Amino acid sequence: MLYLVEGLNCAGKTYWINKQPDGAYLHTPYLNPKNWNVDNLPSYISHMSQIDFLLGAYYAIVNMYNDNNFKRLNVYWDRTWISAFVYGSLTKDCFRLLVSEHGKFIHDVRVIYINTPINICLKRLNELRSEDTRYNNYELSAIEDDWIAVKNNFINAFAIMKSVGFHEDNFVEVSGE
């Protein structure tokens, strides 16, 4: 089974994945161009468009999973192409293309949405920032309305997925409190 684990920043995605009894963990935060240090990109990437790179990388992961050797594993993917769309790195057309690619093996896909209240996510982020300076670079607002907008983007993304062929049973909501 391929589990696409999503939720707001600091919702508890990695914590939830770590509690699973078996499987492989796939974490792809650096596929998001917002996390790239453009000055240090290899020349072959700087000559590509970001969208071409993203689509190629996500398409490769989908096909890797679709290989029969990987279908025997539970794969927990943290920060998928759904997040890339939600946070503005993928266009709606690209998002639909990736939805249709995953739709080819829809019975093997579950979207796990870690639904954590925004105030808890903000509290966790502030705690992380005080413990680890890497989290100071997160381009996150402390304004609750901005977080509500991101949460609404997830709802919109899931609606698009359902309109293209995903079913209600492909989605599981988990409390992140």
C-alpha positions, 0 to 999 in steps of 0.5 A, spaced: 500 500 500 502 507 498 500 511 503 500 519 502 501 522 508 499 529 508 497 535 513 499 542 515 506 543 518 507 540 525 501 536 524 504 530 526 505 526 519 512 524 521 510 522 528 504 518 525 509 514 520 514 512 525 508 509 529 506 504 523 509 497 525 512 496 518 514 499 511 518 504 508 519 511 509 519 516 503 520 523 505 521 528 499 521 535 502 527 537 497 522 536 491 519 542 493 522 548 489 521 553 495 526 548 499 532 549 494 538 553 494 538 556 487 545 558 488 547 551 489 543 547 484 547 542 479 547 545 472 542 540 469 537 542 474 538 549 473 537 548 465 530 545 466 524 548 468 522 547 476 515 544 473 519 539 469 523 537 474 518 536 479 513 532 474 519 527 472 521 526 480 514 525 482 512 520 476 519 516 477 516 515 484 510 513 482 512 508 477 518 505 482 512 504 487 508 501 481 513 496 480 511 489 483 517 489 487 515 495 491 507 493 491 509 488 496 511 493 501 507 499 505 510 505 503 509 511 507 510 518 503 511 524 507 510 531 503 507 528 497 505 532 490 499 533 494 503 538 498 507 541 492 500 543 489 497 545 496 503 550 497 503 553 490 509 549 487 505 545 482 499 548 477 492 545 477 494 541 470 500 538 473 496 536 479 491 533 475 496 529 471 499 526 477 492 524 480 491 520 474 498 517 474 496 515 481 489 513 479 492 507 475 493 503 481 488 507 486 486 500 490 493 501 492 493 508 495 491 511 501 491 519 503 492 519 510 490 526 512 493 528 519 488 533 522 491 537 527 488 544 530 492 550 527 493 552 534 497 546 536 501 546 529 503 553 531 505 551 538 509 545 535 512 550 530 514 555 535 517 549 540 521 547 534 524 553 532 526 554 539 530 547 539 533 547 532 535 553 527 533 549 521 526 551 522 527 558 522 527 558 515 520 555 514 516 560 510 510 560 515 506 565 517 504 566 525 497 569 522 492 563 523 488 566 517 494 564 513 494 557 516 486 556 515 488 558 507 493 552 507 488 547 510 482 550 505 487 548 499 488 541 502 480 540 502 480 543 495 486 538 493 482 532 495 476 535 492 480 535 485 482 528 486 475 525 488 473 529 481 478 525 477 477 518 480 479 517 487 474 515 492 472 516 499 475 510 501 482 512 499 482 518 504 483 517 511 483 522 516 487 522 523 487 526 529 494 529 530 492 532 537 
